[in-house]
Amino acid sequence: MQNKIKVKCNVIWKRPDGFHGASPSDFKVVHLSNQLKIWLHLRDQTNFPFRIAGGWQEEESTARLNQLINLLDQDDYVWRDALVKIFDDSMGDNAVKHIDDLVLWITKLKSYLKGDTWELEIMGQALDDVIHHLHQARAHLP
């Protein structure tokens, strides 16, 4: 998998109050575990809500991370379809290993979160929820 995390990489949250002059109607609120909520942009799911900065593949990694984050309010079928597409795009040969690599990548990203205490809590929970969905999808692979 091409998700190499460099030591100088940071994951930041693009808060909705400063995102391209957007209005509240441009977002949906997604409920995370532990009673937390995150605002997700309705259209720009590639560049929002997080940005990976400092790595040589930051644009591709940011898009991949946000693709997963924007699935958080979706059911298991949507997750499986999205993960099949992600796997097909990866040109890998083992779907289980690919999901394991995604879990490892997301887990590593958790140590690079930057922001205020409340931002870190929301970002960390969003990543934990993604990991949970990845584990569920992995359990249903043939």
Protein Blocks (a to p, Z undefined) as FASTA:
>chain_A
ZZdcdfkbccddddfklgghiafklpccdddehhiacdddfklmmlpcbdcehiaklmmm
mmmmmmmmmmmmpcfklmmmmmmmmmmmnopabfklmmmmmmmmmmmmmmmcgcdfklmm
mmmmmmmmmmmmmmmmmmmpZZ
